[in-house]
Amino acid sequence: MEYNCKDFKVGKCEGEKIVDGEIMPLVLNPIEPNNKNDINSLLEYLENNKDWFDNMITKNSAVLLRGFDVKNAQNFNDIVEVFGWEDIRYVGPAPRTHIYKRVWTANEGPLSEFIYYHHEMVLIKEFPKKVILYCEIPPPEGGETPFVPSFRVTERMIEEFPEAVEEIEKKGLKYTFSAPSKNDQGSMRGRGWEDAFGTSDPIEAEKRAKALGMEMEWLPNGGVKTILGPRCLTKVFDGRKGRRMWFNTLVGMYGKDISSAMMFDGTEIPQNIVKRCEEIIEEESIQFKWQKGDVLFLDNLATLHGRRPSLPPRKVLVATCK
C-alpha cells in the first residue's frame, strides 16, 4: 500500500518487520530535517491528517513518530489531545505516577525486571483501544518496548495445539491476582488495591471491583485476592481483517506467586502448552530501540507489548485512550 501524506515521509527503524504485508511499526519522519520539525508544526500535521493517521494505526498496528522535537510531557499531552480520543483511567497492578493532564509514567517497577507482553487492561471489561508511549529519556542499554502482532500468536497456537485452543476458548479463562493494601514500589506488580480502586474503604473497593468484572477475597495481611472470569482466549475486533487476537494474559499470570491462570471450570492448562506459547510470543516479537522524542502509537486491540530490562536512566511516559 502507498503511504501518501504530504506532511510525513515513511522511514525505517531497527527491528521493524513486514507482517502479512504490513510494516510494523510504520515509522513516520519529517519531510525535511529543518525547523518545521518543532512541536507546533507536528501538531499542525497531525491535525490536518487525523483520519489518515488513525487509519494507519489500525492498518499497521503500530506507528512510530520519530525525528520531531517532542521535548516533554506537555508536548506529549498536546499530541494525544489533537485526536480527540477519550481518556481512559488505568486499572491494573503496575505502579504509576500522574505527570500532566492525560500523561502518566509507564510501569515504575524495577528496571531490572522484564514486564511480560500484554494487551493493556485486557482483564477489565473496558480496555483502551490505543496505548501511546513517549520516550523522554532513552535508556543507555536495554529498556526496549517490544510488541507482538497478536493474531500471529493465535494462528501459530492453533497450528500446534488445535484441540487445546478449542477447549480453552470454549470454557474460558479464570485468573486470580493478589495485591497488597499499599503500593510496593519494589515490584512491577506492586500497586496496592487502595490506589488501584481509588479508595481505602473495602466496601467501596468491592463495588468498584464488581463494576470492572472482578470478585474479591480479603487476605489476613490486609491485601486482597481478585478473581476474574470467565475471560476470552481470543477476540475478533472490527476493521482488523477478521483476525483472531490472542487477547489474554495466560502466559503472564500462569503459575506465579501472586497470580494464576486456568480454565474457568478449574481445569489446569498443561505447562508445555503455556511454555510453547511463551516461545511463540517471543519469536513473533518486534524490537526497536528508543530514541529521545519518539512517540509510539500501539493499537491495543491488535498488539501485545512489554518492557525489556534496562540500565538507568529510562523515562517513558504513557497515555491510554478509548
C-alpha positions as YAML, in Angstrom:
chain: A
units: angstrom
residues:
- id: 1
  name: MET
  ca: [0.00, 0.00, 0.00]
- id: 2
  name: GLU
  ca: [1.14, 3.51, -0.75]
- id: 3
  name: TYR
  ca: [1.61, 5.83, 2.22]
- id: 4
  name: ASN
  ca: [0.75, 9.13, 0.61]
- id: 5
  name: CYS
  ca: [0.81, 12.01, 3.07]
- id: 6
  name: LYS
  ca: [2.41, 15.32, 2.22]
- id: 7
  name: ASP
  ca: [3.34, 16.07, 5.84]
- id: 8
  name: PHE
  ca: [5.17, 12.83, 6.67]
- id: 9
  name: LYS
  ca: [7.59, 10.52, 4.94]
- id: 10
  name: VAL
  ca: [7.98, 6.83, 5.71]
- id: 11
  name: GLY
  ca: [11.24, 5.94, 7.41]
- id: 12
  name: LYS
  ca: [12.82, 2.84, 8.86]
- id: 13
  name: CYS
  ca: [13.89, 1.67, 12.28]
- id: 14
  name: GLU
  ca: [15.98, -1.16, 13.63]
- id: 15
  name: GLY
  ca: [13.87, -4.25, 14.28]
- id: 16
  name: GLU
  ca: [10.88, -3.44, 12.06]
- id: 17
  name: LYS
  ca: [9.15, -6.36, 10.34]
- id: 18
  name: ILE
  ca: [6.80, -6.94, 7.45]
- id: 19
  name: VAL
  ca: [3.86, -8.93, 8.84]
- id: 20
  name: ASP
  ca: [1.13, -10.04, 6.42]
- id: 21
  name: GLY
  ca: [2.17, -7.20, 4.09]
- id: 22
  name: GLU
  ca: [2.18, -4.51, 6.79]
- id: 23
  name: ILE
  ca: [5.19, -2.61, 8.15]
- id: 24
  name: MET
  ca: [5.40, -2.85, 11.96]
- id: 25
  name: PRO
  ca: [5.97, -0.27, 13.20]
- id: 26
  name: LEU
  ca: [5.20, 2.21, 10.45]
- id: 27
  name: VAL
  ca: [7.87, 4.89, 11.02]
- id: 28
  name: LEU
  ca: [6.86, 8.45, 10.13]
- id: 29
  name: ASN
  ca: [9.63, 11.05, 9.84]
- id: 30
  name: PRO
  ca: [9.61, 14.76, 8.98]
- id: 31
  name: ILE
  ca: [9.59, 15.53, 5.26]
- id: 32
  name: GLU
  ca: [12.79, 17.54, 5.67]
- id: 33
  name: PRO
  ca: [15.28, 17.96, 8.54]
- id: 34
  name: ASN
  ca: [14.59, 21.64, 9.23]
- id: 35
  name: ASN
  ca: [12.84, 23.94, 11.66]
- id: 36
  name: LYS
  ca: [9.46, 22.57, 10.59]
- id: 37
  name: ASN
  ca: [10.10, 19.63, 12.93]
- id: 38
  name: ASP
  ca: [9.10, 21.68, 16.00]
- id: 39
  name: ILE
  ca: [6.13, 20.67, 18.14]
- id: 40
  name: ASN
  ca: [3.76, 23.28, 16.71]
- id: 41
  name: SER
  ca: [4.41, 22.08, 13.16]
- id: 42
  name: LEU
  ca: [3.91, 18.47, 14.24]
- id: 43
  name: LEU
  ca: [0.60, 19.33, 15.90]
- id: 44
  name: GLU
  ca: [-0.49, 21.04, 12.68]
- id: 45
  name: TYR
  ca: [0.47, 17.98, 10.61]
- id: 46
  name: LEU
  ca: [-1.46, 15.68, 12.93]
- id: 47
  name: GLU
  ca: [-4.49, 17.96, 12.93]
- id: 48
  name: ASN
  ca: [-4.52, 18.00, 9.12]
- id: 49
  name: ASN
  ca: [-4.20, 14.21, 8.87]
- id: 50
  name: LYS
  ca: [-6.16, 12.88, 11.85]
- id: 51
  name: ASP
  ca: [-8.28, 10.35, 9.96]
- id: 52
  name: TRP
  ca: [-5.36, 9.13, 7.84]
- id: 53
  name: PHE
  ca: [-3.15, 8.75, 10.91]
- id: 54
  name: ASP
  ca: [-5.85, 6.86, 12.82]
- id: 55
  name: ASN
  ca: [-6.29, 4.52, 9.85]
- id: 56
  name: MET
  ca: [-2.55, 3.86, 9.80]
- id: 57
  name: ILE
  ca: [-2.61, 2.82, 13.46]
- id: 58
  name: THR
  ca: [-5.36, 0.31, 12.70]
- id: 59
  name: LYS
  ca: [-3.77, -0.91, 9.47]
- id: 60
  name: ASN
  ca: [-0.18, -1.28, 10.72]
- id: 61
  name: SER
  ca: [-0.96, -1.93, 14.41]
- id: 62
  name: ALA
  ca: [1.89, 0.40, 15.43]
- id: 63
  name: VAL
  ca: [3.01, 3.85, 14.25]
- id: 64
  name: LEU
  ca: [6.25, 5.49, 15.41]
- id: 65
  name: LEU
  ca: [6.74, 9.26, 15.15]
- id: 66
  name: ARG
  ca: [10.49, 9.88, 15.04]
- id: 67
  name: GLY
  ca: [12.62, 12.93, 14.35]
- id: 68
  name: PHE
  ca: [10.28, 15.57, 15.73]
- id: 69
  name: ASP
  ca: [11.17, 17.92, 18.57]
- id: 70
  name: VAL
  ca: [8.93, 16.46, 21.29]
- id: 71
  name: LYS
  ca: [10.58, 17.77, 24.45]
- id: 72
  name: ASN
  ca: [8.43, 16.93, 27.46]
- id: 73
  name: ALA
  ca: [5.17, 15.66, 28.93]
- id: 74
  name: GLN
  ca: [3.32, 18.82, 27.94]
- id: 75
  name: ASN
  ca: [4.29, 18.37, 24.28]
- id: 76
  name: PHE
  ca: [3.27, 14.71, 24.50]
- id: 77
  name: ASN
  ca: [-0.09, 15.59, 26.02]
- id: 78
  name: ASP
  ca: [-0.72, 18.08, 23.21]
- id: 79
  name: ILE
  ca: [-0.08, 15.32, 20.66]
- id: 80
  name: VAL
  ca: [-2.53, 12.97, 22.38]
- id: 81
  name: GLU
  ca: [-5.22, 15.64, 22.64]
- id: 82
  name: VAL
  ca: [-5.05, 16.55, 18.94]
- id: 83
  name: PHE
  ca: [-7.02, 13.43, 18.04]
- id: 84
  name: GLY
  ca: [-9.94, 13.95, 20.41]
- id: 85
  name: TRP
  ca: [-9.82, 10.37, 21.68]
- id: 86
  name: GLU
  ca: [-11.46, 9.94, 25.07]
- id: 87
  name: ASP
  ca: [-9.19, 9.27, 28.03]
- id: 88
  name: ILE
  ca: [-9.46, 6.02, 29.99]
- id: 89
  name: ARG
  ca: [-8.13, 5.64, 33.54]
- id: 90
  name: TYR
  ca: [-5.59, 2.89, 34.05]
- id: 91
  name: VAL
  ca: [-6.69, -0.02, 36.26]
- id: 92
  name: GLY
  ca: [-4.07, -2.65, 36.96]
- id: 93
  name: PRO
  ca: [-1.15, -3.77, 39.13]
- id: 94
  name: ALA
  ca: [1.58, -1.50, 37.71]
- id: 95
  name: PRO
  ca: [2.78, 1.36, 39.95]
- id: 96
  name: ARG
  ca: [2.35, 4.64, 38.06]
- id: 97
  name: THR
  ca: [2.54, 8.36, 38.80]
- id: 98
  name: HIS
  ca: [0.42, 11.10, 37.26]
- id: 99
  name: ILE
  ca: [2.63, 13.62, 35.43]
- id: 100
  name: TYR
  ca: [0.48, 16.09, 33.49]
- id: 101
  name: LYS
  ca: [-3.16, 16.06, 32.38]
- id: 102
  name: ARG
  ca: [-3.53, 12.77, 30.46]
- id: 103
  name: VAL
  ca: [0.09, 11.69, 30.90]
- id: 104
  name: TRP
  ca: [1.38, 9.13, 33.40]
- id: 105
  name: THR
  ca: [4.63, 7.32, 33.96]
- id: 106
  name: ALA
  ca: [4.78, 3.85, 32.46]
- id: 107
  name: ASN
  ca: [5.30, 0.98, 34.91]
- id: 108
  name: GLU
  ca: [7.64, 2.21, 37.66]
- id: 109
  name: GLY
  ca: [8.68, -1.27, 38.73]
- id: 110
  name: PRO
  ca: [12.43, -2.02, 38.92]
- id: 111
  name: LEU
  ca: [14.15, -1.52, 35.56]
- id: 112
  name: SER
  ca: [15.99, -4.79, 36.10]
- id: 113
  name: GLU
  ca: [12.71, -6.73, 35.64]
- id: 114
  name: PHE
  ca: [11.12, -7.83, 32.37]
- id: 115
  name: ILE
  ca: [7.50, -6.74, 32.04]
- id: 116
  name: TYR
  ca: [5.78, -9.54, 30.16]
- id: 117
  name: TYR
  ca: [3.83, -8.98, 26.94]
- id: 118
  name: HIS
  ca: [0.20, -7.99, 27.44]
- id: 119
  name: HIS
  ca: [-2.74, -6.14, 25.95]
- id: 120
  name: GLU
  ca: [-3.29, -3.16, 28.25]
- id: 121
  name: MET
  ca: [-6.10, -3.78, 30.80]
- id: 122
  name: VAL
  ca: [-7.03, -7.00, 28.98]
- id: 123
  name: LEU
  ca: [-8.77, -8.38, 32.08]
- id: 124
  name: ILE
  ca: [-11.05, -5.38, 32.60]
- id: 125
  name: LYS
  ca: [-14.44, -5.04, 30.91]
- id: 126
  name: GLU
  ca: [-13.43, -1.68, 29.41]
- id: 127
  name: PHE
  ca: [-9.93, -1.51, 27.97]
- id: 128
  name: PRO
  ca: [-8.16, 1.15, 25.89]
- id: 129
  name: LYS
  ca: [-8.13, 0.98, 22.11]
- id: 130
  name: LYS
  ca: [-4.82, 2.83, 21.94]
- id: 131
  name: VAL
  ca: [-1.71, 2.90, 24.09]
- id: 132
  name: ILE
  ca: [0.57, 5.85, 23.32]
- id: 133
  name: LEU
  ca: [4.14, 5.94, 24.64]
- id: 134
  name: TYR
  ca: [6.66, 8.79, 24.68]
- id: 135
  name: CYS
  ca: [10.38, 8.46, 25.31]
- id: 136
  name: GLU
  ca: [11.71, 11.44, 27.27]
- id: 137
  name: ILE
  ca: [14.95, 9.75, 28.38]
- id: 138
  name: PRO
  ca: [16.13, 6.73, 26.34]
- id: 139
  name: PRO
  ca: [17.96, 4.07, 28.33]
- id: 140
  name: PRO
  ca: [21.72, 3.62, 27.77]
- id: 141
  name: GLU
  ca: [21.21, -0.13, 27.36]
- id: 142
  name: GLY
  ca: [18.11, -2.33, 27.03]
- id: 143
  name: GLY
  ca: [14.72, -0.96, 28.02]
- id: 144
  name: GLU
  ca: [13.04, -1.62, 24.67]
- id: 145
  name: THR
  ca: [9.24, -1.73, 24.47]
- id: 146
  name: PRO
  ca: [8.78, -4.77, 22.24]
- id: 147
  name: PHE
  ca: [5.37, -5.53, 20.78]
- id: 148
  name: VAL
  ca: [3.75, -8.53, 19.13]
- id: 149
  name: PRO
  ca: [1.11, -8.81, 16.37]
- id: 150
  name: SER
  ca: [-1.44, -10.72, 18.43]
- id: 151
  name: PHE
  ca: [-3.12, -12.57, 15.56]
- id: 152
  name: ARG
  ca: [0.13, -14.34, 14.73]
- id: 153
  name: VAL
  ca: [0.18, -15.92, 18.18]
- id: 154
  name: THR
  ca: [-3.36, -17.25, 17.66]
- id: 155
  name: GLU
  ca: [-2.51, -18.62, 14.23]
- id: 156
  name: ARG
  ca: [0.55, -20.48, 15.46]
- id: 157
  name: MET
  ca: [-1.11, -21.80, 18.61]
- id: 158
  name: ILE
  ca: [-3.99, -23.20, 16.52]
- id: 159
  name: GLU
  ca: [-1.46, -24.82, 14.19]
- id: 160
  name: GLU
  ca: [0.32, -26.58, 17.06]
- id: 161
  name: PHE
  ca: [-2.44, -27.09, 19.65]
- id: 162
  name: PRO
  ca: [-5.83, -27.01, 17.87]
- id: 163
  name: GLU
  ca: [-7.68, -29.13, 20.43]
- id: 164
  name: ALA
  ca: [-6.30, -27.28, 23.47]
- id: 165
  name: VAL
  ca: [-7.10, -23.89, 21.95]
- id: 166
  name: GLU
  ca: [-10.64, -25.02, 21.20]
- id: 167
  name: GLU
  ca: [-11.14, -26.33, 24.75]
- id: 168
  name: ILE
  ca: [-9.80, -23.17, 26.42]
- id: 169
  name: GLU
  ca: [-11.82, -20.99, 24.07]
- id: 170
  name: LYS
  ca: [-14.99, -22.92, 24.88]
- id: 171
  name: LYS
  ca: [-14.51, -22.97, 28.67]
- id: 172
  name: GLY
  ca: [-12.98, -19.51, 29.04]
- id: 173
  name: LEU
  ca: [-10.17, -18.45, 31.35]
- id: 174
  name: LYS
  ca: [-10.13, -17.77, 35.07]
- id: 175
  name: TYR
  ca: [-7.46, -15.58, 36.63]
- id: 176
  name: THR
  ca: [-6.52, -14.73, 40.19]
- id: 177
  name: PHE
  ca: [-4.27, -11.91, 41.34]
- id: 178
  name: SER
  ca: [-3.21, -10.83, 44.84]
- id: 179
  name: ALA
  ca: [-2.44, -7.21, 45.69]
- id: 180
  name: PRO
  ca: [-1.20, -5.51, 48.89]
- id: 181
  name: SER
  ca: [-3.15, -2.69, 50.52]
- id: 182
  name: LYS
  ca: [-0.42, -0.09, 49.90]
- id: 183
  name: ASN
  ca: [1.84, 0.42, 46.89]
- id: 184
  name: ASP
  ca: [5.09, -1.53, 46.77]
- id: 185
  name: GLN
  ca: [7.49, 0.37, 44.51]
- id: 186
  name: GLY
  ca: [9.92, -2.55, 44.66]
- id: 187
  name: SER
  ca: [7.69, -4.67, 42.43]
- id: 188
  name: MET
  ca: [6.49, -4.22, 38.85]
- id: 189
  name: ARG
  ca: [3.14, -5.58, 40.09]
- id: 190
  name: GLY
  ca: [3.22, -3.75, 43.40]
- id: 191
  name: ARG
  ca: [0.26, -1.40, 43.04]
- id: 192
  name: GLY
  ca: [-1.91, -1.61, 46.15]
- id: 193
  name: TRP
  ca: [-5.66, -2.10, 45.97]
- id: 194
  name: GLU
  ca: [-6.30, 1.30, 47.61]
- id: 195
  name: ASP
  ca: [-4.51, 3.09, 44.78]
- id: 196
  name: ALA
  ca: [-5.94, 0.77, 42.11]
- id: 197
  name: PHE
  ca: [-9.55, 1.33, 43.18]
- id: 198
  name: GLY
  ca: [-9.10, 4.92, 44.36]
- id: 199
  name: THR
  ca: [-10.43, 4.26, 47.88]
- id: 200
  name: SER
  ca: [-9.34, 2.90, 51.27]
- id: 201
  name: ASP
  ca: [-12.88, 1.72, 52.04]
- id: 202
  name: PRO
  ca: [-13.14, -2.06, 51.48]
- id: 203
  name: ILE
  ca: [-16.89, -1.90, 50.79]
- id: 204
  name: GLU
  ca: [-16.43, 0.78, 48.15]
- id: 205
  name: ALA
  ca: [-13.48, -1.15, 46.70]
- id: 206
  name: GLU
  ca: [-15.68, -4.23, 46.33]
- id: 207
  name: LYS
  ca: [-18.32, -2.17, 44.50]
- id: 208
  name: ARG
  ca: [-15.75, -0.76, 42.11]
- id: 209
  name: ALA
  ca: [-14.18, -4.17, 41.55]
- id: 210
  name: LYS
  ca: [-17.58, -5.69, 40.74]
- id: 211
  name: ALA
  ca: [-18.24, -2.93, 38.20]
- id: 212
  name: LEU
  ca: [-14.99, -3.96, 36.50]
- id: 213
  name: GLY
  ca: [-15.97, -7.64, 36.47]
- id: 214
  name: MET
  ca: [-13.92, -8.79, 39.49]
- id: 215
  name: GLU
  ca: [-14.72, -10.70, 42.66]
- id: 216
  name: MET
  ca: [-12.61, -10.09, 45.78]
- id: 217
  name: GLU
  ca: [-11.37, -12.15, 48.72]
- id: 218
  name: TRP
  ca: [-9.77, -10.30, 51.64]
- id: 219
  name: LEU
  ca: [-6.44, -11.61, 52.92]
- id: 220
  name: PRO
  ca: [-5.29, -11.67, 56.58]
- id: 221
  name: ASN
  ca: [-2.47, -9.22, 55.82]
- id: 222
  name: GLY
  ca: [-4.89, -6.53, 54.59]
- id: 223
  name: GLY
  ca: [-4.30, -7.34, 50.95]
- id: 224
  name: VAL
  ca: [-6.85, -8.70, 48.52]
- id: 225
  name: LYS
  ca: [-7.17, -11.55, 46.08]
- id: 226
  name: THR
  ca: [-9.12, -10.73, 42.94]
- id: 227
  name: ILE
  ca: [-10.84, -13.40, 40.87]
- id: 228
  name: LEU
  ca: [-11.68, -12.73, 37.23]
- id: 229
  name: GLY
  ca: [-13.58, -14.87, 34.77]
- id: 230
  name: PRO
  ca: [-14.71, -16.19, 32.55]
- id: 231
  name: ARG
  ca: [-12.42, -14.30, 30.17]
- id: 232
  name: CYS
  ca: [-11.83, -14.96, 26.49]
- id: 233
  name: LEU
  ca: [-8.77, -16.60, 24.99]
- id: 234
  name: THR
  ca: [-9.06, -14.83, 21.62]
- id: 235
  name: LYS
  ca: [-11.15, -11.96, 20.33]
- id: 236
  name: VAL
  ca: [-12.06, -10.55, 16.91]
- id: 237
  name: PHE
  ca: [-12.39, -6.78, 16.53]
- id: 238
  name: ASP
  ca: [-14.00, -4.81, 13.70]
- id: 239
  name: GLY
  ca: [-11.77, -3.37, 10.99]
- id: 240
  name: ARG
  ca: [-8.86, -5.76, 11.53]
- id: 241
  name: LYS
  ca: [-9.38, -8.28, 8.72]
- id: 242
  name: GLY
  ca: [-11.29, -10.73, 10.91]
- id: 243
  name: ARG
  ca: [-8.10, -11.65, 12.73]
- id: 244
  name: ARG
  ca: [-8.36, -13.58, 15.99]
- id: 245
  name: MET
  ca: [-6.26, -11.73, 18.51]
- id: 246
  name: TRP
  ca: [-4.55, -13.62, 21.35]
- id: 247
  name: PHE
  ca: [-6.45, -11.37, 23.74]
- id: 248
  name: ASN
  ca: [-5.45, -12.78, 27.11]
- id: 249
  name: THR
  ca: [-2.70, -12.75, 29.71]
- id: 250
  name: LEU
  ca: [-2.38, -16.51, 30.09]
- id: 251
  name: VAL
  ca: [1.42, -16.68, 29.95]
- id: 252
  name: GLY
  ca: [1.95, -13.59, 32.09]
- id: 253
  name: MET
  ca: [-0.20, -14.81, 35.00]
- id: 254
  name: TYR
  ca: [0.23, -18.58, 34.81]
- id: 255
  name: GLY
  ca: [1.87, -20.25, 37.81]
- id: 256
  name: LYS
  ca: [3.20, -17.11, 39.52]
- id: 257
  name: ASP
  ca: [3.49, -16.45, 43.27]
- id: 258
  name: ILE
  ca: [0.78, -13.79, 43.21]
- id: 259
  name: SER
  ca: [-1.27, -14.84, 40.18]
- id: 260
  name: SER
  ca: [-2.71, -17.82, 38.37]
- id: 261
  name: ALA
  ca: [-4.41, -18.67, 35.08]
- id: 262
  name: MET
  ca: [-6.52, -21.74, 34.36]
- id: 263
  name: MET
  ca: [-9.67, -22.75, 32.54]
- id: 264
  name: PHE
  ca: [-12.80, -21.29, 34.10]
- id: 265
  name: ASP
  ca: [-14.03, -24.67, 35.32]
- id: 266
  name: GLY
  ca: [-10.77, -25.13, 37.26]
- id: 267
  name: THR
  ca: [-9.06, -27.37, 34.70]
- id: 268
  name: GLU
  ca: [-5.32, -26.77, 34.70]
- id: 269
  name: ILE
  ca: [-3.67, -25.80, 31.43]
- id: 270
  name: PRO
  ca: [-0.70, -28.07, 30.62]
- id: 271
  name: GLN
  ca: [2.62, -26.39, 31.33]
- id: 272
  name: ASN
  ca: [4.09, -27.42, 27.97]
- id: 273
  name: ILE
  ca: [1.35, -25.52, 26.14]
- id: 274
  name: VAL
  ca: [1.98, -22.35, 28.14]
- id: 275
  name: LYS
  ca: [5.75, -22.70, 27.65]
- id: 276
  name: ARG
  ca: [5.39, -23.09, 23.91]
- id: 277
  name: CYS
  ca: [3.07, -20.08, 23.77]
- id: 278
  name: GLU
  ca: [5.74, -18.06, 25.57]
- id: 279
  name: GLU
  ca: [8.28, -19.11, 22.94]
- id: 280
  name: ILE
  ca: [5.93, -18.21, 20.06]
- id: 281
  name: ILE
  ca: [5.24, -14.77, 21.50]
- id: 282
  name: GLU
  ca: [8.96, -14.07, 21.75]
- id: 283
  name: GLU
  ca: [9.58, -15.36, 18.23]
- id: 284
  name: GLU
  ca: [6.89, -13.05, 16.84]
- id: 285
  name: SER
  ca: [8.01, -10.00, 18.84]
- id: 286
  name: ILE
  ca: [9.16, -6.79, 17.18]
- id: 287
  name: GLN
  ca: [12.01, -4.94, 18.90]
- id: 288
  name: PHE
  ca: [13.17, -1.39, 18.38]
- id: 289
  name: LYS
  ca: [15.45, 0.88, 20.39]
- id: 290
  name: TRP
  ca: [14.00, 4.06, 21.84]
- id: 291
  name: GLN
  ca: [15.34, 7.43, 20.72]
- id: 292
  name: LYS
  ca: [14.71, 10.67, 22.58]
- id: 293
  name: GLY
  ca: [11.44, 12.26, 21.47]
- id: 294
  name: ASP
  ca: [9.94, 9.08, 19.99]
- id: 295
  name: VAL
  ca: [6.15, 8.73, 20.20]
- id: 296
  name: LEU
  ca: [4.79, 5.22, 19.63]
- id: 297
  name: PHE
  ca: [1.10, 4.61, 18.94]
- id: 298
  name: LEU
  ca: [0.01, 1.00, 19.56]
- id: 299
  name: ASP
  ca: [-3.32, -0.49, 18.56]
- id: 300
  name: ASN
  ca: [-4.10, -2.16, 21.89]
- id: 301
  name: LEU
  ca: [-6.68, -4.39, 20.21]
- id: 302
  name: ALA
  ca: [-4.02, -5.86, 17.92]
- id: 303
  name: THR
  ca: [-0.71, -5.81, 19.80]
- id: 304
  name: LEU
  ca: [0.74, -7.18, 23.00]
- id: 305
  name: HIS
  ca: [3.57, -5.08, 24.44]
- id: 306
  name: GLY
  ca: [6.15, -5.39, 27.21]
- id: 307
  name: ARG
  ca: [9.37, -3.90, 28.56]
- id: 308
  name: ARG
  ca: [12.90, -5.27, 28.38]
- id: 309
  name: PRO
  ca: [15.19, -4.96, 31.41]
- id: 310
  name: SER
  ca: [17.17, -1.74, 31.31]
- id: 311
  name: LEU
  ca: [20.05, 0.18, 32.74]
- id: 312
  name: PRO
  ca: [19.01, 3.54, 34.22]
- id: 313
  name: PRO
  ca: [18.08, 6.19, 33.48]
- id: 314
  name: ARG
  ca: [14.95, 5.48, 31.44]
- id: 315
  name: LYS
  ca: [11.85, 7.67, 31.30]
- id: 316
  name: VAL
  ca: [8.91, 6.57, 29.16]
- id: 317
  name: LEU
  ca: [5.51, 8.19, 29.64]
- id: 318
  name: VAL
  ca: [2.12, 6.81, 28.62]
- id: 319
  name: ALA
  ca: [-1.43, 7.84, 27.75]
- id: 320
  name: THR
  ca: [-4.34, 5.44, 27.20]
- id: 321
  name: CYS
  ca: [-7.37, 6.23, 25.06]
- id: 322
  name: LYS
  ca: [-10.80, 4.73, 24.39]
...
